[in-house]
Amino acid sequence: MSYIETPNKQSIMNSLKIQIPSILENIRIVESFIDNLKDKYNFDDDIYGNIMIAVTESVNNAIKHGNKLDPKKNVALSCDLEESKIVFTVEDEGSGFDITNLPDPTSPDRLEEIGGRGIFLMKHLADEVAFKENGKAVLLTFYFS
């Protein structure tokens, strides 16, 4: 394992990255990536479930909304594992979006809609969610002991 010093002086135990074309079927590759991380680092089942749902929702959003299902555009998924946390970064090649202008998926008039809950789920399953580059990159942080 290599250690990389980051600007905040925390050491990263491992950093992994994959890149996939914007095809919905490629979510299986992301699931496999997360499964391999669980096997390698023995994640607790609870954190594993939260990671699986939040990260696949983020990649799904990047494919559908960011890259508009354009198979020529890629989604990059990276994972930085530190001593007590794991940070996933999902980046698309789209134009971004206004995070402050999203409809509330829990409002009564939206409860029966099929979609629109991805960011809501991410915010409730990850310990921290940050949007960078005008929404083109999402950072999902999960803490563990």
C-alpha positions as CSV (number, residue, x, y, z in Angstrom):
1,M,0.0,0.0,0.0
2,S,1.3,3.4,-0.8
3,Y,0.7,6.5,1.3
4,I,0.2,9.9,-0.2
5,E,0.3,13.1,1.8
6,T,-2.6,15.3,1.1
7,P,-2.6,19.1,1.7
8,N,-4.4,18.6,5.0
9,K,-1.7,16.2,6.2
10,Q,-4.0,13.2,6.4
11,S,-2.6,10.1,4.8
12,I,-4.5,8.2,2.2
13,M,-4.2,4.4,2.5
14,N,-5.4,3.7,-0.9
15,S,-6.7,5.5,-3.9
16,L,-8.6,3.7,-6.7
17,K,-10.2,5.1,-9.9
18,I,-12.3,3.7,-12.7
19,Q,-13.9,5.4,-15.7
20,I,-16.9,4.2,-17.6
21,P,-18.8,5.3,-20.7
22,S,-22.2,6.8,-20.0
23,I,-24.3,3.7,-20.5
24,L,-26.8,2.7,-17.8
25,E,-25.8,-1.0,-17.9
26,N,-22.3,0.1,-16.7
27,I,-23.8,0.6,-13.2
28,R,-22.9,-3.2,-12.9
29,I,-19.2,-2.2,-13.2
30,V,-19.7,0.3,-10.3
31,E,-21.5,-2.3,-8.2
32,S,-18.6,-4.7,-8.8
33,F,-16.1,-2.0,-7.9
34,I,-17.9,-1.5,-4.6
35,D,-18.2,-5.2,-4.0
36,N,-14.4,-5.6,-4.5
37,L,-13.8,-2.8,-2.0
38,K,-16.0,-4.4,0.6
39,D,-14.1,-7.7,0.2
40,K,-10.7,-6.1,0.3
41,Y,-11.4,-3.7,3.3
42,N,-14.1,-5.7,5.1
43,F,-16.7,-2.9,5.3
44,D,-19.5,-3.4,7.8
45,D,-22.8,-4.4,6.1
46,D,-24.5,-1.2,7.1
47,I,-21.9,1.1,5.6
48,Y,-21.6,-1.2,2.5
49,G,-25.4,-0.8,1.9
50,N,-25.2,2.9,2.2
51,I,-22.2,3.1,-0.1
52,M,-23.8,0.9,-2.7
53,I,-27.0,2.9,-2.9
54,A,-25.5,6.4,-2.6
55,V,-22.6,5.8,-5.1
56,T,-24.7,4.0,-7.7
57,E,-27.4,6.8,-7.4
58,S,-24.6,9.4,-8.0
59,V,-23.2,7.5,-11.0
60,N,-26.7,7.0,-12.4
61,N,-27.3,10.8,-12.1
62,A,-24.0,11.5,-13.8
63,I,-24.9,9.2,-16.7
64,K,-28.5,10.3,-17.1
65,H,-28.5,14.0,-16.2
66,G,-24.8,15.0,-16.4
67,N,-23.8,13.2,-19.6
68,K,-27.3,12.9,-21.0
69,L,-26.8,9.2,-21.8
70,D,-24.0,10.1,-24.3
71,P,-21.8,6.9,-24.5
72,K,-19.0,9.1,-25.8
73,K,-18.8,10.9,-22.5
74,N,-17.4,9.2,-19.4
75,V,-18.1,9.1,-15.7
76,A,-15.1,8.9,-13.5
77,L,-15.4,7.2,-10.1
78,S,-12.6,7.5,-7.6
79,C,-12.3,6.2,-4.0
80,D,-9.9,7.4,-1.4
81,L,-9.7,5.3,1.6
82,E,-8.3,6.9,4.8
83,E,-7.9,5.5,8.3
84,S,-11.5,6.3,9.4
85,K,-13.3,7.3,6.3
86,I,-13.8,6.6,2.6
87,V,-14.5,9.3,0.1
88,F,-16.0,8.6,-3.3
89,T,-15.8,11.2,-6.1
90,V,-18.1,10.9,-9.1
91,E,-17.4,13.2,-12.0
92,D,-19.2,13.6,-15.3
93,E,-18.5,15.6,-18.4
94,G,-21.8,17.6,-18.4
95,S,-22.4,21.3,-17.8
96,G,-23.3,20.9,-14.1
97,F,-26.5,21.9,-12.4
98,D,-27.8,24.3,-9.7
99,I,-27.9,22.3,-6.4
100,T,-29.9,25.1,-4.8
101,N,-32.7,24.7,-7.3
102,L,-33.9,21.1,-6.9
103,P,-37.5,20.1,-6.2
104,D,-38.2,18.5,-2.9
105,P,-38.9,14.8,-3.5
106,T,-40.8,14.6,-0.2
107,S,-43.4,17.2,-1.1
108,P,-46.9,15.6,-1.4
109,D,-47.2,16.5,-5.2
110,R,-44.0,14.5,-6.0
111,L,-44.4,11.4,-3.8
112,E,-45.8,9.3,-6.6
113,E,-43.1,10.3,-9.1
114,I,-40.8,7.5,-10.2
115,G,-37.5,9.5,-10.1
116,G,-36.1,12.5,-8.5
117,R,-34.8,11.0,-5.2
118,G,-31.1,10.4,-6.0
119,I,-29.6,13.4,-4.3
120,F,-32.1,13.0,-1.4
121,L,-30.9,9.4,-0.9
122,M,-27.2,10.5,-1.2
123,K,-27.7,13.1,1.5
124,H,-29.4,10.7,3.9
125,L,-27.0,7.7,3.3
126,A,-23.6,9.4,3.2
127,D,-22.1,11.1,6.2
128,E,-21.1,14.1,4.0
129,V,-22.1,15.2,0.5
130,A,-20.3,18.0,-1.3
131,F,-20.9,19.2,-4.9
132,K,-17.9,20.7,-6.8
133,E,-17.5,22.2,-10.3
134,N,-21.1,23.5,-10.5
135,G,-22.4,20.0,-9.7
136,K,-20.2,18.1,-12.2
137,A,-18.5,16.4,-9.3
138,V,-20.0,14.9,-6.2
139,L,-18.0,13.8,-3.1
140,L,-19.6,11.2,-0.9
141,T,-17.9,10.7,2.5
142,F,-18.6,7.7,4.8
143,Y,-17.0,7.4,8.2
144,F,-16.3,4.1,10.0
145,S,-14.3,2.9,13.0
